């Protein structure tokens, strides 16, 4: 299959520029699209065969549900059995935006899209290209991240091309994404809403709108605990992982620097290529094969935007081992650490 790659400027879209992508979606093909979080691999959410193609292209486990992307709040009535009042409140506060809500699915949504579950995950992206494509095509777009399953999520079209060129019909290049981490997922099917995946929309932000919100303990655990099974099926799989072995080092700043330098020295003496994910505050203190700064420790949004890209850069430079500093787990930092821990396979050194 030859994959079409088309550049489209979100801020200056011309009439008809999405027509080719519209046609592909309407005939049950796959289009990779930019969103404000990461690039998504889109297909018709109400067509089980289109969803099957998404799973096959990504190599994604079939019990890992797809998120359905919509352009109008009224669509909730078609996709769910019942829309909780809290869903409308959250939609008013955060849509369009990086929040996914889980509700009981209607019969319109095939089990092939929901991973066999009776619930459906729905969000309304704020990216103008994604929104316009949904509206023009008349298709609700099921769209997990547009990468090979398990790899770092794509924040640029180049990442999608690397993973999926030749496997899907089209890639829309809308430039670098704004947030860089997947949406927050909140489950509204229980008595108390529960966060199943942390993201840009934090627990405090949700509670300011709807009151009490719980967090699935499995997603904030620092190690694999057999007694804690994540409620979101996708969270049980390894995600976001670079090809190199990744280790997180946590503790006081200088102690972390010293430990990483000691580990890096040992690995380099053994002949390994070593990468270090540093911050602006510590960059100059590291001695390793390749040291990259992810930004200032005090700018969580910058760190989130750069995380997946930096992991892919290390892959390109063929490092064997990566060491990363840990980050505070307040606000967006919780989502950053969730992704880092998954990418590292929970390999953490405390100093």
C-alpha positions, -999 to 999 in steps of 0.1 A, spaced: 0 0 0 13 35 -9 5 59 19 -4 95 9 12 122 30 -4 156 28 6 188 47 -23 209 60 -20 240 81 -45 241 110 -45 279 110 -50 283 72 -72 254 59 -85 259 24 -120 247 13 -118 211 1 -83 205 14 -96 175 34 -117 160 6 -92 131 0 -92 122 37 -130 125 38 -133 100 9 -109 75 26 -128 76 59 -162 72 41 -149 41 23 -137 26 56 -100 34 51 -75 48 76 -62 83 80 -36 95 106 -47 128 119 -31 155 142 -49 163 175 -38 186 203 -25 156 223 -8 131 199 -14 120 163 -43 96 160 -49 67 136 -85 73 124 -112 51 110 -150 49 111 -159 42 147 -193 27 138 -178 2 114 -163 -29 129 -142 -36 98 -126 -2 99 -118 -7 136 -103 -41 128 -80 -24 103 -68 0 130 -59 -28 153 -41 -46 125 -21 -16 113 -9 -8 149 -4 -44 160 -27 -34 189 -43 -60 213 -79 -64 203 -91 -59 239 -77 -24 241 -106 -1 233 -105 27 208 -114 63 217 -143 77 195 -137 113 184 -167 136 179 -173 172 168 -206 180 186 -218 173 221 -252 162 207 -234 131 193 -233 117 229 -269 107 226 -262 85 195 -232 68 210 -243 62 246 -273 46 263 -275 75 287 -255 107 292 -248 114 328 -253 150 340 -217 151 350 -207 144 314 -225 175 302 -208 196 329 -173 182 319 -180 187 282 -189 224 289 -158 229 309 -132 209 288 -145 202 253 -131 206 228 -100 194 246 -79 166 260 -105 148 281 -120 114 273 -151 103 290 -163 66 294 -200 59 294 -223 29 287 -223 24 249 -254 24 227 -261 -4 202 -248 19 174 -212 13 186 -197 -21 176 -179 -42 201 -150 -41 176 -145 -5 185 -149 -9 223 -126 -39 227 -156 -61 236 -167 -38 264 -202 -25 270 -187 10 275 -174 35 250 -147 61 254 -155 95 238 -137 128 233 -139 160 213 -105 171 201 -97 208 199 -74 205 168 -92 223 139 -81 197 113 -95 168 133 -128 186 141 -133 197 105 -125 162 92 -152 147 115 -177 173 104 -170 171 66 -169 133 66 -199 127 88 -179 100 104 -172 95 141 -135 88 141 -121 60 163 -85 70 168 -58 55 191 -23 69 188 -9 66 153 21 44 162 32 8 163 17 -5 195 41 -2 224 63 25 208 64 61 219 33 80 207 38 102 177 39 140 182 50 148 146 39 134 113 75 121 108 69 97 137 38 83 120 56 79 87 83 60 105 59 35 121 29 32 97 40 43 62 28 15 38 2 2 63 -24 30 61 -41 50 34 -31 86 44 -12 107 69 -22 143 74 9 164 84 -5 191 106 28 200 123 39 193 159 12 187 184 6 211 213 3 189 244 23 158 236 6 134 260 -26 114 255 -59 127 269 -70 123 305 -95 94 307 -123 96 333 -148 68 338 -183 80 345 -200 46 348 -195 43 386 -210 62 415 -178 82 418 -160 92 386 -125 77 383 -95 87 364 -82 57 344 -54 76 327 -38 109 338 -33 137 314 -34 175 309 -68 177 326 -59 170 362 -79 156 391 -82 190 407 -95 205 375 -122 178 373 -132 181 409 -136 219 405 -164 210 380 -181 178 393 -169 173 429 -153 141 441 -131 122 416 -110 91 424 -78 79 407 -72 43 397 -44 32 421 -29 10 395 -19 40 372 1 58 399 19 28 413 57 30 412 61 -8 406 41 -37 392 17 -48 419 -2 -80 410 -30 -70 433 -35 -38 414 -51 -44 380 -57 -12 360 -94 -7 351 -85 6 316 -75 -24 296 -49 -5 277 -30 4 308 -20 -32 314 2 -33 283 37 -19 279 35 15 262 56 44 250 88 23 251 120 32 233 141 4 218 168 10 245 165 -1 281 151 29 301 157 35 338 143 63 359 164 77 388 146 95 416 158 114 446 176 147 455 188 165 425 226 161 429 222 126 442 203 117 410 230 134 388 258 115 406 240 81 403 232 86 366 268 95 359 281 65 378 257 42 360 265 58 326 303 54 332 299 18 341 278 11 310 301 31 286 332 12 300 313 -20 290 309 -7 255 273 6 256 260 38 240 243 57 268 217 84 266 206 107 295 173 126 297 183 158 316 166 191 324 179 226 317 190 228 354 212 197 353 222 193 316 258 205 321 265 181 349 261 149 330 288 128 313 274 103 289 274 93 252 245 116 244 228 140 269 195 157 259 175 183 279 138 179 279 133 215 292 131 232 325 120 211 355 96 240 363 78 239 330 57 207 330 40 215 297 74 217 279 84 184 294 52 167 283 55 181 247 91 168 244 89 134 261 79 111 232 100 130 207 132 126 229 126 89 233 124 85 195 155 107 190 175 83 212 162 54 190 175 72 159 209 76 175 209 39 185 216 42 221 216 10 241 207 24 275 188 55 287 187 71 321 161 97 330 155 119 359 122 115 377 96 143 380 73 156 406 39 139 405 16 169 411 -6 183 383 7 174 348 37 157 364 15 128 373 8 121 337 45 126 327 56 100 354 28 76 344 42 76 308 78 74 319 71 45 343 53 25 315 81 32 291 107 21 316 87 -11 325 87 3 361 125 1 363 132 28 389 163 35 411 158 55 443 188 74 456 
